[in-house]
Amino acid sequence: MSVLKILIIDDNNVDRTIFKEYLQASQPGDFEFAEEDTGRSGLARLQTFQPDCLLLDFDLPDIDGLAMIRHLTRGVEFLPCSVVMLTAIGNEQIAVEAMKLGVMDYLVKGPASSEALARTVASAVQRFRLQQEVSGQRIALQQRNAELEAIRAELFEEKERYRTLAEAIPQLVWTADSDGLIRYANQRLCDVSGHARDESWSISCMIHPADRAAVLDSWREAAGSHRAFECELRLFRARDSTYRWHLMRAVAISSSGESHVRWFGTFTDLEDQKRSEEALRQRQKLDSIGVLAGGIAHDFNNLLVGIMGGASFALENLDSDHPVREMLDLVVRSSERAAQLTQQLLAYAGKGRMTMQPVDIPRIVYDTCELTRASVPKTVQVEVVTEPGIPILETNAAHMQQLVMNLVINAAEALGDSSGKVTVSTSLTQVTASSVSNILGYSLPSGDYLRLEVIDTGVGMDEATQAQIFDPFFTTKFTGRGLGLAAVHGIVRSLNGSIELSSAVGEGSRFTVLLPFRRVAEQAPPVTQMPNVRKSVILVIDDEEVVRKTAVTALRRAGHEVIEASGGRIGLELFEANRRKIGLILLDMSMPDMSGTETLVQLRRTTNVPVAIMSGYSEEEILDKFSGLKVSDFIPKPYSSRTLVEKVEGLLRTGGQSSGIVRNAASV
């Protein structure tokens, strides 16, 4: 046992000696003593000696024992050592007060105390040490509790920060167990899924059935290796019962010793990105088709000018009973069909600037459907339903006719040899920015629109067919060319409208077209007197010999004097030599030595003679290239001899003021 250090503070020397003897007698050599006879000296000695036990007399000359104890406990929780208070007189009140102040025991001086002193001191030291140990443990526990509270507060703060972040970010955030059951979903995911936070539901119920197997396979593979994974999928949106493309990212989370895996993941909406990518793909495809269509329009139409113009010229100069008239008429009709193919390609590519004019929509729809009846089987019933009160609208009549015709023919062909019905309806409707699903990849601005709907009771289409139905040259028919709906696509896009397709296998198809329009007042056409044709020399400038010769021959046969030039430079020279006689110039746009644009720039420096541009390219491209150069008219190739002569004589009558643009060769 270690030596106990005992400090005795008592003003009676005899008592101090007795106390030491009592203690030495109980355990010889186990004590080290220090003595003081006043309270003040005892306080000083207490600091230097640092005893294990203080034997304190209550009645000191300078301070009583209770006052000294109060001094020692001022500002601290415990006394510096165990204290046993001694007094000559027994006083229960003093004893109670002393014990309250932290004194371990209280003894009355006298013979009885001699036997109890050693036990009391040993017990006081042991209890004080136990008190200190308990206090230390309590302090350590308080510190640990404080640390745990700080950790809890930090975890709570982190949890709130995570929750705030999860609610603030635009993604759908979730956690799930290994079976895919949702344990947490942020509000955005709850809104999309239609489930409440306290509901139990699985992620798989939101995934499109066609994507579900692939997603679950990827999930299981990632779970086996405890790695993150991501995939694109379609998620169900409860608000409008639609599926939207999302990017799913998930991270496996597993605690040490746990065999099961939990997941933290997000869904990022890709629908707008997908639509933008599809719109970009469509634009790139249209650009490439536009280049192709422009090249075809130029080269192929130049060839058709010779074929169509020559055949029509020959027809006009043959007797009505000539044996070759039937074959020549077939050549003209075939070349017209070839020209229509080119026009449909241009329509798909969105080429061609359209003249807008007042149009009676119900009339043009009805007339087009009546015209189309001859092309559809008798087993197909075509019904036209028109909303009453549709006013005269400003749009493009030719494109409206082509739009209706292609949609009706496509609907009739979907019926095949079976009997069925095609319903064509027109009405006016009001559109809000988010109320239209447009496969063209852009949103319609809010406003009033013309609604054209074509519904058939045919075989319908699967999703794969719907994805390609508007592509040029895509067809499900053996004899089809795949340009009808492609032309519809281009026409609607060029009119800044929208197309919505709804179809399912065995349930028919519904094409809904929305077109913007302007209301116009119905006006009676002005009555004008046709002036006589002015006699002027016509200069034809074209590098293609077959085109040039066809035009020259047709115009000379009609009684006009014609000068021909095989290029821009020669044309300028011939114009300078015949400036006073030339009243009209027919100018090709694409020539090798000097383009039509360059030629017209040179002409406009010295003359305002009327110039009509002949080209296989679209009118829009012509107007762009010749902007500001005062073009009198545009004559698209191919054209028949009669069409060319009528256009030229119309320009000569009006002094170069166009009465209308020739758009195709259908008016032979």
C-alpha angles and dihedrals in degrees: 000000000000122000113270116222111221124193114196116197109186132130091217111085092195092056091049091053092048091051092053092048092049091052096043090050092055096047114006115212095006096103139072114197137205125181137203130171100203135050096237094050089045091055090053092047090049090064095051103034097042096199128201090224135020119209101201125190111218095213108058123163096239104029136006121243096250092053090050091051090050089052091051094050095046107126095355134088098224140030115256091247142356112295129205113189118214127196137170093224126050113237118170093197091055090048093052093047091048092051090050089055092055103268109152097213145353126220133184113224115246145088093301092058094060093075095040097045097080092046091046093051093046091048093046092051092046093047092046091051091047088048090052092047092049089046091050091049090047091051090047089049091049090050090048090048089050090050091048090048090051090049090047091049090048091048090048090049090048090048091050090046090050091046092048090048092046090051095043102049118085093237126095104249126200147157122210141178124245091278093055096253110150115245097172132013126177119232093262091058091046090052093049096044096041091229126127121236093250094051122104112228141146129243091227091069089066096049119098110255091237091056099038100087095049092047094049091048090053090046094052092047091051091047091054092056096033091234135134121259140183135196141164118250143154118255126201116244110206095200095071101007093244134131120236129190115253137174110234118207121181133177123200115233122191130164121223111276093019118120096193125076127225123200137222114194150155138212117214117198110240098170096103091042091050091049091048091049090048091047089050090048090050092048092050090047091048091049091053091044089047091055090047092046092048092051092047091046092054102041099031094043091051088057091046091053089064094043097043097034094046095046093046091047090052091049091054091053100044127089115258091247097046110134095229095054092089092055093044090050088052089051091053093048092047092050089049090054090049089052090051090054089055091048091052091052089051090048091053091050090051092241124151130059109247126220110229117216138161109283132188096222099192090049095049092046092049094046092047092050090049090050090049094052089080090060098050128072118266089241089068117085114208114201124187118204117186127185109235119248101032103157129214106289132197111239140112112292098196093052092045089054093049091045094053094042095051093046093048094047090048091050092048092049089052087065092056113185093337124100116251147130137268116198120198116190134177129194143145119255140176119234131204120203095257101035099084131073104210119190089196089079101244135088124247118236115241116269146085119322139181109242118210115183127184116188126182133185092219134124096292127215137268121229094263092056092045090054091059103029095105096044114114114255092012110128138158092203125088093225097036125115096201096232104106099078090032087061090048088053092052096044094051091047093049089051089051091242135130139243125209121187124197118180144139132184109276094007103083127237138275122203114192118190123187118195129183117233145174123231113235133185115253109250131188112241112256117254109235132176113235109237121221120266111265116230108240138145115257120215114207114197115186132133093210107089095203091053094044095047092047092053094043093049094048094048095046090048087055089055101260126135109236134191116195130205127187095210147008099267094049089045091055091050092049091047092053090049093049102028096132094051104041113094100166137025124204105202130190115219102215117051128149104228099040124359123234090251093054091045093052092047089057092046094050091057090069110015146034094204111150113266126193117195118223115199146142089223122092125277091242091059091046093052091047094050094044097040111151094008098104104244113192097203146339121236110192119213132269104050135160123242092251092050092051093048093048092049093048094047090048090055092047091051093052098038093248098320107134118230092195142331120265105230105176144358097255093110097069 
